Amino acid sequence: MKSFKKDNHYVPQAYLKQWATENKIPTYRLLVPHENCETWKSHSPSSIAKHQHLYTYYSGTADTDEIERWLDRDFENPATNSIAKVLMESRIEPKDWNNLFRFAVAQSVRTPYGLKQFLERQQEALPILMEETLKKSVSKFEEAAKTGIKLKFDPVEDFGNKPPIKVSRIRNAEGVEGVQVTALNGRKMWIWHLRHVLNCTINQLPKYRWTILHAPLGFTWPTTDNPLVKIAFNTKGEYYLNGGWITPGVQIILPLSPKHLLYTRLGMRPPPKGTVLNWKEAVFFRKVIIDSALRYIFAIAPSEISVIRPRTISQEQCSYEIKMWSDWHNDQSKEEAEYPD
């Protein structure tokens, strides 16, 4: 019988090992409780970039770890072999480029940073979306009832992945019946989003042309707890992070080792595989990698990282986050029980 996988590594251990020295990874924490905390501290790959039950959810009868196992099987393991080819400077086959692409998309949505961004978007957009959708649906049913025309429904593209939404009939104080829609904006909604992105949206993204860029001599790439970076520029020529996957000209980077950088730019032919960047280009990419981190940066050569991204010192915020993750599974499970599969 398989053991339950409760330690969910949102940055895979096999990936992080590229930054290990004697099986320890130098780690820079961006949030610390006091100024006397070590600036850099080494950790084993198994002890960092993880939260217990990050992807666990209540299925209606029991907790399930199927998301963790799915991510391992379909995204991490295939990419591990392809990353090994990159490190050995071996020939990269089309299948390997696809493995690296799928790994990159997974890393864009499966981290705590991805969770934070998703929940913030849903907090703002979900109530409006549900209200508008409900009004349109009710209007369609009322029109169909008047005209006697049978409604046709679009086929469901992801039938096995239902969002945690409940539709119920209600009656107000005057006895008038209506419809009420509620949604759970939490772990289970995020997992629905993960499934949808990695089963459906991923197949609709443009055909990117990927390459591997090398760091210049004496330079190394760091990586972070949010390693996939999408760089876009506005009309003023100013860059911003988290550009869209289909934003014209967006540059997508993912460090694969201290030397190797997975790279593409939408709509443009990439440089040849193995191209060594000049120092100015490398400094820019290192800065955006560092800027994209949420709580942790990993590097074999710390150099100026603490200057580029000073850490936040806050006992209150540290205590809040420790408690939040400690209570995460119980709090989410209680809410998920109200929205069974």
C-alpha positions as CSV (number, residue, x, y, z in Angstrom):
1,M,0.0,0.0,0.0
2,K,1.4,3.4,-1.0
3,S,2.1,5.9,1.8
4,F,0.2,9.1,1.8
5,K,2.3,12.0,0.4
6,K,1.6,14.8,2.8
7,D,4.9,16.6,2.3
8,N,4.2,18.5,-1.0
9,H,7.3,20.0,-2.6
10,Y,6.2,22.8,-4.8
11,V,9.7,23.1,-6.2
12,P,10.8,19.5,-6.9
13,Q,13.8,18.1,-5.0
14,A,15.4,16.7,-8.2
15,Y,15.3,20.2,-9.7
16,L,16.8,21.9,-6.7
17,K,19.7,19.4,-6.4
18,Q,21.4,21.3,-9.2
19,W,22.1,24.0,-6.7
20,A,23.4,21.6,-4.0
21,T,26.9,21.4,-2.6
22,E,27.5,18.2,-0.6
23,N,23.7,17.7,-0.7
24,K,23.0,21.1,0.9
25,I,21.5,24.1,-0.8
26,P,22.5,27.6,0.2
27,T,19.2,29.4,1.0
28,Y,18.3,33.0,1.5
29,R,15.1,33.7,3.3
30,L,13.3,36.9,2.3
31,L,11.2,37.0,5.5
32,V,12.9,36.5,8.9
33,P,11.7,37.2,12.5
34,H,14.8,39.2,13.6
35,E,17.9,40.7,12.2
36,N,20.2,38.2,13.9
37,C,19.0,35.4,11.6
38,E,21.7,34.0,9.3
39,T,21.7,35.7,5.9
40,W,22.3,32.4,4.2
41,K,21.7,28.9,5.6
42,S,22.2,25.5,3.9
43,H,19.3,23.0,3.7
44,S,18.8,19.6,2.3
45,P,16.6,19.4,-0.8
46,S,14.0,17.4,1.2
47,S,13.6,20.1,3.8
48,I,12.8,23.2,1.8
49,A,10.3,24.5,-0.8
50,K,7.5,22.4,0.7
51,H,4.3,22.6,2.7
52,Q,2.4,19.8,4.3
53,H,-0.9,19.0,2.5
54,L,-0.5,21.9,0.0
55,Y,-2.2,19.8,-2.7
56,T,-4.2,17.4,-0.4
57,Y,-8.0,18.0,-0.6
58,Y,-11.1,16.4,0.8
59,S,-12.7,14.4,-2.0
60,G,-16.0,13.9,-0.2
61,T,-15.2,10.6,1.5
62,A,-11.5,11.0,2.5
63,D,-8.4,13.1,1.9
64,T,-6.5,12.4,-1.3
65,D,-3.0,13.0,-2.5
66,E,-3.7,12.3,-6.1
67,I,-2.6,15.8,-7.2
68,E,0.9,15.4,-5.7
69,R,1.2,12.0,-7.4
70,W,-0.1,13.4,-10.7
71,L,2.4,16.2,-10.7
72,D,5.2,13.8,-9.9
73,R,4.3,11.3,-12.6
74,D,3.2,13.6,-15.5
75,F,5.4,16.7,-15.0
76,E,8.4,16.2,-12.6
77,N,9.7,12.8,-13.6
78,P,9.7,13.3,-17.4
79,A,11.4,16.7,-16.9
80,T,14.1,15.2,-14.6
81,N,15.4,13.1,-17.5
82,S,15.3,16.0,-19.9
83,I,17.1,18.3,-17.5
84,A,19.8,15.7,-17.1
85,K,20.3,15.9,-20.9
86,V,20.6,19.6,-20.7
87,L,23.3,19.4,-18.0
88,M,25.3,16.8,-20.0
89,E,25.0,19.0,-23.1
90,S,23.4,16.1,-24.9
91,R,21.1,16.3,-27.9
92,I,17.7,17.6,-26.9
93,E,14.9,15.8,-28.7
94,P,11.4,17.2,-29.4
95,K,10.0,15.1,-26.6
96,D,12.5,16.7,-24.2
97,W,11.5,20.2,-25.2
98,N,7.9,19.3,-24.6
99,N,8.8,17.8,-21.2
100,L,10.6,21.1,-20.3
101,F,7.7,23.1,-21.5
102,R,5.2,21.1,-19.4
103,F,7.5,21.4,-16.4
104,A,7.7,25.2,-16.9
105,V,3.9,25.6,-17.1
106,A,3.4,23.5,-14.0
107,Q,5.9,25.6,-12.0
108,S,4.0,28.7,-13.0
109,V,0.9,27.6,-11.2
110,R,1.7,25.1,-8.5
111,T,3.8,27.2,-6.1
112,P,2.6,29.3,-3.1
113,Y,3.2,32.3,-5.3
114,G,0.8,30.9,-7.9
115,L,-1.7,30.1,-5.1
116,K,-1.5,33.7,-3.8
117,Q,-1.9,35.2,-7.2
118,F,-4.9,32.9,-8.0
119,L,-6.8,33.5,-4.8
120,E,-6.3,37.3,-5.0
121,R,-7.6,37.3,-8.6
122,Q,-10.6,35.2,-7.6
123,Q,-11.4,37.3,-4.5
124,E,-11.9,40.2,-6.8
125,A,-13.3,38.6,-9.9
126,L,-15.3,35.6,-8.7
127,P,-18.3,37.4,-7.1
128,I,-18.8,39.5,-10.2
129,L,-18.4,36.5,-12.6
130,M,-20.9,34.4,-10.6
131,E,-23.5,37.2,-10.6
132,E,-23.1,37.9,-14.3
133,T,-23.2,34.2,-15.2
134,L,-26.2,33.6,-13.0
135,K,-28.1,36.5,-14.6
136,K,-27.3,35.3,-18.1
137,S,-28.3,31.7,-17.3
138,V,-31.6,32.7,-15.7
139,S,-32.4,35.0,-18.6
140,K,-31.7,32.1,-21.1
141,F,-34.0,29.7,-19.2
142,E,-36.8,32.3,-18.9
143,E,-36.5,33.0,-22.6
144,A,-36.5,29.3,-23.5
145,A,-39.6,28.8,-21.2
146,K,-41.5,31.5,-23.1
147,T,-40.6,30.4,-26.6
148,G,-40.6,26.7,-26.0
149,I,-37.1,26.4,-27.6
150,K,-35.0,23.6,-26.1
151,L,-31.6,24.9,-24.9
152,K,-28.4,23.5,-26.3
153,F,-25.4,23.2,-24.0
154,D,-21.7,23.3,-25.0
155,P,-19.8,20.1,-24.3
156,V,-17.8,20.1,-21.1
157,E,-14.1,19.8,-22.0
158,D,-12.9,18.7,-18.6
159,F,-15.8,16.7,-17.2
160,G,-13.9,15.1,-14.3
161,N,-12.7,18.5,-13.0
162,K,-15.6,20.4,-11.3
163,P,-15.0,23.7,-9.5
164,P,-16.3,23.8,-5.9
165,I,-19.5,25.7,-6.7
166,K,-22.9,25.1,-5.2
167,V,-26.2,26.1,-6.8
168,S,-29.3,26.0,-4.5
169,R,-32.9,27.1,-4.5
170,I,-33.8,29.7,-1.9
171,R,-37.0,31.4,-0.8
172,N,-37.1,34.9,0.6
173,A,-39.3,36.3,3.4
174,E,-42.1,37.1,0.9
175,G,-42.1,33.5,-0.3
176,V,-40.5,34.3,-3.7
177,E,-38.2,31.5,-4.9
178,G,-34.7,32.2,-6.4
179,V,-31.4,30.7,-7.1
180,Q,-28.2,31.1,-5.0
181,V,-24.7,30.4,-6.1
182,T,-21.8,30.0,-3.7
183,A,-18.1,29.2,-4.5
184,L,-15.2,28.1,-2.3
185,N,-12.3,30.3,-3.0
186,G,-9.5,28.2,-1.4
187,R,-7.4,25.2,-2.0
188,K,-10.0,23.1,-3.8
189,M,-10.7,26.0,-6.3
190,W,-7.0,26.3,-6.8
191,I,-6.6,22.6,-7.5
192,W,-9.5,22.9,-10.0
193,H,-7.4,25.7,-11.6
194,L,-4.3,23.5,-11.7
195,R,-6.1,20.7,-13.3
196,H,-7.7,22.9,-15.9
197,V,-4.4,24.7,-16.8
198,L,-2.3,21.5,-17.0
199,N,-4.9,19.4,-18.7
200,C,-6.6,21.9,-21.1
201,T,-5.1,25.4,-21.3
202,I,-1.6,24.0,-21.8
203,N,-2.7,22.4,-25.1
204,Q,-4.0,25.7,-26.3
205,L,-0.8,27.7,-25.7
206,P,1.3,28.9,-28.7
207,K,4.1,26.6,-30.0
208,Y,7.1,28.2,-28.3
209,R,10.6,27.8,-29.7
210,W,12.8,27.0,-26.8
211,T,16.5,27.2,-26.3
212,I,19.1,26.8,-23.6
213,L,21.2,29.9,-22.7
214,H,24.5,29.7,-20.8
215,A,25.7,32.0,-18.1
216,P,28.9,33.9,-18.9
217,L,32.2,32.8,-17.4
218,G,32.3,33.6,-13.6
219,F,28.5,34.0,-13.4
220,T,25.8,31.7,-12.1
221,W,22.0,31.6,-12.1
222,P,20.1,31.5,-8.8
223,T,16.7,30.0,-8.6
224,T,13.8,30.6,-6.3
225,D,10.5,29.3,-4.8
226,N,8.9,30.8,-7.9
227,P,11.4,29.9,-10.6
228,L,9.3,30.4,-13.8
229,V,9.5,34.1,-14.9
230,K,7.5,35.7,-17.7
231,I,9.0,39.1,-18.6
232,A,7.1,41.6,-20.6
233,F,7.6,45.3,-21.5
234,N,5.0,48.1,-21.6
235,T,4.8,50.9,-24.2
236,K,7.4,52.9,-22.2
237,G,9.9,50.1,-22.4
238,E,9.6,49.3,-18.8
239,Y,9.6,45.6,-17.9
240,Y,7.2,43.9,-15.6
241,L,7.0,40.3,-14.3
242,N,4.2,37.8,-14.7
243,G,3.4,38.7,-18.4
244,G,0.9,36.5,-20.0
245,W,1.7,33.2,-21.8
246,I,0.4,34.8,-25.0
247,T,1.6,38.4,-24.5
248,P,3.4,39.5,-27.7
249,G,7.2,39.5,-27.1
250,V,7.0,38.0,-23.7
251,Q,10.3,36.4,-22.6
252,I,10.0,33.2,-20.5
253,I,12.9,32.0,-18.5
254,L,13.5,29.1,-16.1
255,P,16.9,28.4,-14.5
256,L,17.7,24.6,-15.0
257,S,21.1,24.8,-13.2
258,P,23.5,27.5,-12.2
259,K,24.8,27.4,-15.8
260,H,21.7,26.6,-17.9
261,L,18.7,28.8,-18.5
262,L,15.6,27.6,-20.4
263,Y,14.5,30.5,-22.6
264,T,11.9,31.5,-25.3
265,R,10.5,34.7,-26.7
266,L,7.0,34.6,-28.2
267,G,7.0,35.4,-31.9
268,M,10.8,35.4,-32.3
269,R,13.4,32.8,-33.2
270,P,15.5,32.1,-30.1
271,P,19.3,32.2,-30.1
272,P,21.1,28.9,-30.8
273,K,21.2,26.4,-28.0
274,G,24.3,26.9,-25.9
275,T,24.5,30.7,-26.6
276,V,26.6,32.4,-23.9
277,L,24.9,35.6,-22.8
278,N,26.9,38.8,-22.3
279,W,27.4,40.2,-18.9
280,K,24.7,42.9,-19.2
281,E,22.0,40.4,-20.3
282,A,23.0,38.0,-17.6
283,V,22.8,40.6,-14.9
284,F,19.3,41.6,-16.1
285,F,18.0,38.0,-16.1
286,R,19.5,37.3,-12.6
287,K,17.7,40.4,-11.3
288,V,14.3,39.3,-12.6
289,I,14.8,35.8,-11.2
290,I,15.6,37.3,-7.8
291,D,12.7,39.8,-8.0
292,S,10.2,36.9,-8.8
293,A,10.9,35.1,-5.5
294,L,8.2,34.9,-2.8
295,R,10.1,33.7,0.3
296,Y,13.2,31.8,-0.8
297,I,16.2,32.3,-3.1
298,F,18.7,29.4,-3.8
299,A,22.2,30.0,-5.1
300,I,25.6,28.5,-5.2
301,A,27.2,31.9,-5.3
302,P,25.3,34.4,-3.1
303,S,27.3,37.4,-4.3
304,E,25.1,40.5,-4.3
305,I,21.7,38.8,-3.9
306,S,21.0,40.3,-0.4
307,V,21.8,43.8,-1.9
308,I,19.5,43.3,-4.9
309,R,16.7,41.9,-2.7
310,P,16.9,43.0,0.9
311,R,15.0,40.7,3.3
312,T,12.0,41.8,5.4
313,I,12.4,41.5,9.1
314,S,9.1,41.0,10.9
315,Q,8.3,38.7,13.9
316,E,4.6,39.4,13.4
317,Q,4.5,38.4,9.8
318,C,6.6,35.3,10.4
319,S,4.3,34.2,13.2
320,Y,1.2,34.8,11.0
321,E,2.6,32.7,8.2
322,I,3.7,29.9,10.4
323,K,0.3,29.7,11.9
324,M,-1.4,30.0,8.5
325,W,0.5,27.0,7.1
326,S,0.1,25.0,10.4
327,D,-3.7,25.5,10.2
328,W,-3.8,25.2,6.4
329,H,-5.0,21.6,6.0
330,N,-7.6,21.6,8.8
331,D,-9.0,24.9,7.8
332,Q,-9.3,24.0,4.1
333,S,-10.6,20.5,4.8
334,K,-13.5,21.9,6.9
335,E,-14.6,24.1,4.1
336,E,-14.0,21.4,1.4
337,A,-16.4,19.1,3.2
338,E,-19.2,21.5,2.3
339,Y,-18.3,21.1,-1.4
340,P,-17.8,17.3,-2.0
341,D,-17.0,16.0,-5.5
